[in-house]
Amino acid sequence: MGCPFWLLVIPFQSAWSRISDEAWYETEDGIFAQVQVAQMPFHKNWAHLPSPPERFWIEVGMNNWGLAVWDGDFGPKDFVIGFEPLLDKYGERLAAYRPITQGTEGTGKRRILGLQHERGMVFPFAVGCKGMVELSVPEEDSCSTILPVDPNSIPDSFEHPMKDVFDYKADCVTAGDKRLVPCISLDYVIRVWLNGHEVEYLKIDAEGADLMVVQSAGAMLSKVKTVSLETRCDELPRPWDSPNCSTILRYMYKEGYFCYTTFREQLVKCGPPNNNICRICGASVIDLTFTRMKR
């Protein structure tokens, strides 16, 4: 038998010595548990498929919408590895999986551990760091972030494009609570879990930590063909200490990627970095897609 993959949920370094003999424990921060979330060796997680995946996708942040498995380019030979540190949203992704042999009826049937789709997994991890990290969870939990948040950085006069839906400063950048979550680097995911296999598409929605996720790939970034991420236009206030749009453009161009985005309903190129898309984007966030240049 292969070894199982275990989620070790521990508060920083305080409980490392207790992992081997405590399946669960309490600290002043909360209650923690060791829970298996996938199979090892890693290839066992797609053993139910008729043949191994040919293209791998990685998705960081899977809160509510725009999931990779809904993408029109996600095909029958693809497999996505997703990450969502909010436990309720992680649970939603698991619950949404229906094995193709079972149809849509019945929730009492056995499902393969860790799957969010016939061709996809989900892990309750943050990405871009190591160990246990603090996740700030505001009222609008799609704004949750592993970065320190300063609500005072947002002026009262700032009007968010979705101001009619929620109060950005009160609901999106003011933490309702903070939770400890496990974190992993892309380097480990690609180098160890995927054995250095090329990644077709990396999709990131990490609330200010998008570039940090990319940088955590290290040398394994050369294995990633396309990266999609969010950033804020240069002139807009940012509630966390994160790189602006121009900084991300320069970094990705240096790493060998060219950029394109949708601007005024048209697909436009947004690199090399002297392009002014970061100053005229006119929105609170802008979605950028980077494709590796041919060498």
C-alpha positions as CSV (number, residue, x, y, z in Angstrom):
1,M,0.0,0.0,0.0
2,G,1.1,3.6,-0.6
3,C,1.5,6.0,2.2
4,P,-1.3,8.4,2.9
5,F,-0.9,12.2,2.6
6,W,-1.6,13.8,6.0
7,L,-2.6,17.4,6.8
8,L,-0.7,18.4,9.9
9,V,-2.5,21.3,11.3
10,I,-0.3,22.7,14.1
11,P,0.1,26.2,15.6
12,F,3.6,27.4,14.5
13,Q,6.4,25.5,16.3
14,S,4.7,25.0,19.6
15,A,3.3,21.5,18.8
16,W,5.9,19.9,16.6
17,S,7.0,17.7,19.5
18,R,3.4,16.5,20.0
19,I,2.7,15.4,16.4
20,S,3.7,11.8,16.8
21,D,1.5,11.0,19.8
22,E,-1.5,13.4,19.6
23,A,-4.1,13.1,16.8
24,W,-5.8,16.3,18.1
25,Y,-5.0,18.8,20.8
26,E,-6.0,22.2,22.2
27,T,-3.9,25.3,22.6
28,E,-4.8,28.9,23.7
29,D,-5.4,29.6,19.9
30,G,-7.9,26.8,19.2
31,I,-8.4,23.1,18.5
32,F,-6.1,21.4,16.0
33,A,-6.2,18.0,14.3
34,Q,-4.3,15.7,12.0
35,V,-6.5,14.8,9.0
36,Q,-5.6,12.8,5.9
37,V,-6.5,14.9,2.8
38,A,-5.0,12.9,-0.1
39,Q,-3.1,9.8,-1.1
40,M,0.7,9.1,-1.5
41,P,2.5,8.3,-3.7
42,F,0.9,11.3,-5.4
43,H,0.0,9.6,-8.7
44,K,-2.5,7.5,-6.7
45,N,-4.8,10.5,-6.7
46,W,-5.6,10.1,-10.3
47,A,-5.5,6.3,-10.4
48,H,-9.3,6.2,-11.0
49,L,-8.8,7.7,-14.5
50,P,-8.4,5.5,-17.5
51,S,-5.0,7.0,-18.2
52,P,-2.6,9.5,-16.4
53,P,-3.2,13.2,-17.0
54,E,-1.3,14.9,-19.9
55,R,-1.7,18.5,-18.7
56,F,-1.7,19.8,-15.2
57,W,-3.3,22.9,-13.9
58,I,-2.8,24.6,-10.5
59,E,-5.4,26.8,-8.9
60,V,-4.7,29.0,-5.8
61,G,-7.8,30.4,-4.2
62,M,-11.1,28.7,-4.9
63,N,-13.7,30.7,-3.0
64,N,-16.8,31.1,-5.0
65,W,-16.5,31.6,-8.8
66,G,-14.4,31.2,-11.9
67,L,-13.1,27.7,-11.0
68,A,-10.6,26.1,-13.4
69,V,-12.8,23.1,-14.0
70,W,-15.4,25.4,-15.5
71,D,-12.8,26.9,-18.0
72,G,-13.6,26.2,-21.6
73,D,-10.0,25.1,-22.2
74,F,-10.1,22.5,-19.4
75,G,-10.2,19.2,-21.2
76,P,-10.6,15.5,-20.8
77,K,-6.8,14.9,-20.5
78,D,-6.3,17.6,-17.9
79,F,-6.0,17.5,-14.1
80,V,-6.2,20.4,-11.6
81,I,-4.6,20.7,-8.2
82,G,-6.5,23.4,-6.2
83,F,-5.9,25.2,-2.9
84,E,-8.5,26.8,-0.7
85,P,-7.5,27.5,3.0
86,L,-11.1,28.5,4.2
87,L,-12.4,25.2,5.6
88,D,-16.0,25.9,4.6
89,K,-15.1,26.7,1.0
90,Y,-12.7,23.7,0.9
91,G,-15.7,21.6,2.1
92,E,-17.9,23.1,-0.6
93,R,-15.4,22.0,-3.3
94,L,-15.3,18.5,-1.9
95,A,-19.1,18.3,-1.6
96,A,-19.5,19.5,-5.2
97,Y,-17.7,16.3,-6.6
98,R,-20.0,13.7,-8.0
99,P,-18.3,10.6,-9.5
100,I,-19.4,10.1,-13.1
101,T,-20.5,6.6,-12.3
102,Q,-23.0,7.9,-9.7
103,G,-24.8,10.6,-11.6
104,T,-26.1,13.6,-9.6
105,E,-28.2,11.8,-7.1
106,G,-27.3,10.6,-3.6
107,T,-24.8,12.2,-1.2
108,G,-24.2,9.0,0.8
109,K,-22.0,7.3,-1.7
110,R,-18.3,6.9,-1.2
111,R,-16.1,9.5,-2.9
112,I,-12.4,9.4,-3.6
113,L,-10.5,11.2,-1.0
114,G,-9.5,14.8,-1.8
115,L,-11.3,15.1,-5.2
116,Q,-13.2,18.2,-6.1
117,H,-13.9,17.0,-9.6
118,E,-13.3,13.8,-11.6
119,R,-10.2,15.5,-12.8
120,G,-9.2,17.6,-9.9
121,M,-8.2,17.8,-6.2
122,V,-8.4,20.4,-3.5
123,F,-6.2,21.0,-0.5
124,P,-7.0,23.2,2.5
125,F,-3.7,25.0,2.2
126,A,-2.5,28.6,1.6
127,V,0.3,28.8,-1.0
128,G,3.4,30.9,-1.2
129,C,4.9,30.3,2.2
130,K,5.9,27.6,4.6
131,G,4.6,26.2,7.9
132,M,1.5,27.6,9.6
133,V,0.4,31.1,8.7
134,E,-2.3,33.5,9.9
135,L,-5.2,34.0,7.6
136,S,-7.2,37.2,8.1
137,V,-10.9,36.5,7.4
138,P,-13.1,39.6,7.0
139,E,-16.9,39.7,6.7
140,E,-16.7,39.3,2.9
141,D,-14.6,36.2,3.1
142,S,-13.5,36.2,-0.5
143,C,-11.2,39.0,0.6
144,S,-9.3,36.7,3.0
145,T,-5.6,37.0,2.9
146,I,-2.4,35.8,4.5
147,L,-0.9,39.3,4.3
148,P,-1.1,41.8,7.2
149,V,-4.1,44.1,6.6
150,D,-4.2,47.8,7.5
151,P,-7.8,49.2,7.1
152,N,-6.5,52.7,7.7
153,S,-4.6,52.5,4.4
154,I,-8.0,52.9,2.7
155,P,-9.3,56.5,2.7
156,D,-13.0,57.0,3.6
157,S,-13.5,58.7,0.3
158,F,-12.4,55.5,-1.7
159,E,-15.3,54.1,-3.7
160,H,-15.0,50.5,-4.7
161,P,-16.7,49.4,-7.9
162,M,-18.9,47.0,-5.9
163,K,-19.9,49.7,-3.3
164,D,-23.6,48.9,-3.8
165,V,-22.9,45.3,-2.8
166,F,-20.7,45.7,0.3
167,D,-18.8,48.3,2.3
168,Y,-15.2,47.6,1.1
169,K,-13.4,49.1,4.1
170,A,-15.7,47.5,6.7
171,D,-16.5,44.2,5.0
172,C,-13.4,43.4,3.0
173,V,-10.3,44.8,4.8
174,T,-11.3,44.6,8.4
175,A,-10.6,41.2,9.8
176,G,-13.6,39.5,11.5
177,D,-11.2,36.8,12.8
178,K,-7.8,35.3,12.2
179,R,-7.1,31.6,11.7
180,L,-4.0,29.5,11.5
181,V,-3.7,27.5,8.2
182,P,-1.0,25.3,6.7
183,C,1.0,26.8,3.8
184,I,3.0,25.2,0.9
185,S,5.3,26.5,-1.8
186,L,4.7,26.0,-5.5
187,D,8.3,24.7,-5.7
188,Y,7.3,21.7,-3.6
189,V,4.0,21.1,-5.5
190,I,5.7,21.0,-8.9
191,R,9.1,19.5,-8.0
192,V,7.8,16.8,-5.5
193,W,4.1,16.1,-6.1
194,L,4.2,16.5,-9.9
195,N,7.8,15.2,-10.2
196,G,8.8,18.3,-12.2
197,H,6.1,17.9,-14.8
198,E,5.2,20.9,-16.9
199,V,2.2,23.0,-15.6
200,E,-0.1,24.1,-18.4
201,Y,-1.9,26.8,-16.4
202,L,-1.4,28.5,-13.0
203,K,-4.5,30.4,-11.8
204,I,-4.1,32.7,-8.7
205,D,-6.5,34.7,-6.7
206,A,-4.7,35.3,-3.4
207,E,-5.8,38.8,-2.3
208,G,-2.5,40.7,-2.6
209,A,-0.2,37.7,-2.3
210,D,-0.4,36.7,-6.0
211,L,3.3,37.5,-6.8
212,M,4.4,35.8,-3.6
213,V,2.7,32.7,-4.8
214,V,4.5,32.9,-8.1
215,Q,7.9,33.6,-6.5
216,S,7.4,30.5,-4.3
217,A,7.9,28.4,-7.4
218,G,11.6,29.3,-7.5
219,A,13.4,27.5,-10.3
220,M,10.2,25.5,-11.0
221,L,8.6,28.6,-12.5
222,S,10.3,27.6,-15.7
223,K,7.9,24.6,-15.8
224,V,4.8,26.9,-15.9
225,K,3.5,27.9,-19.3
226,T,0.7,30.4,-18.4
227,V,0.0,32.4,-15.2
228,S,-3.2,34.3,-14.5
229,L,-3.3,36.6,-11.5
230,E,-4.9,39.7,-10.0
231,T,-3.3,43.0,-9.1
232,R,-4.3,46.5,-8.2
233,C,-3.8,49.5,-10.5
234,D,-0.8,51.5,-9.6
235,E,-2.7,54.6,-8.2
236,L,-5.2,52.7,-6.1
237,P,-4.8,52.3,-2.3
238,R,-3.8,48.8,-1.1
239,P,-4.9,47.5,2.3
240,W,-1.8,45.2,2.5
241,D,1.8,45.6,1.7
242,S,1.9,44.0,-1.7
243,P,3.5,44.8,-5.1
244,N,1.5,47.0,-7.5
245,C,0.7,46.2,-11.1
246,S,3.9,47.7,-12.6
247,T,6.1,45.8,-10.2
248,I,4.4,42.5,-11.2
249,L,4.7,43.3,-14.9
250,R,8.5,44.0,-14.5
251,Y,9.0,40.8,-12.5
252,M,7.1,38.5,-14.9
253,Y,8.8,40.1,-18.0
254,K,12.2,39.5,-16.4
255,E,11.2,35.9,-15.8
256,G,10.4,35.4,-19.5
257,Y,6.7,36.0,-19.8
258,F,4.7,38.4,-21.9
259,C,1.4,39.8,-20.7
260,Y,-2.1,40.4,-22.0
261,T,-5.4,41.5,-20.4
262,T,-8.9,42.6,-21.3
263,F,-9.2,46.4,-21.4
264,R,-12.5,48.1,-22.5
265,E,-13.7,44.8,-23.8
266,Q,-10.6,44.3,-26.0
267,L,-7.7,41.9,-25.6
268,V,-4.5,44.0,-25.3
269,K,-0.9,43.3,-24.7
270,C,0.4,44.7,-21.5
271,G,4.2,44.3,-21.7
272,P,7.1,45.0,-21.9
273,P,6.9,46.9,-18.6
274,N,6.8,50.5,-20.1
275,N,3.2,49.9,-21.1
276,N,0.8,52.1,-19.2
277,I,-2.0,49.6,-18.7
278,C,-1.3,49.7,-14.9
279,R,-2.1,53.5,-14.8
280,I,-5.2,53.6,-17.0
281,C,-6.9,50.3,-16.0
282,G,-9.6,52.2,-14.2
283,A,-10.7,49.4,-11.8
284,S,-9.9,48.3,-8.3
285,V,-8.3,45.1,-9.6
286,I,-7.0,44.0,-13.0
287,D,-6.7,40.4,-14.2
288,L,-3.4,39.8,-16.0
289,T,-2.4,36.7,-18.0
290,F,1.2,35.9,-18.6
291,T,2.4,33.4,-21.2
292,R,6.0,32.1,-21.3
293,M,8.0,33.5,-24.3
294,K,9.5,30.9,-26.6
295,R,13.2,30.6,-26.1
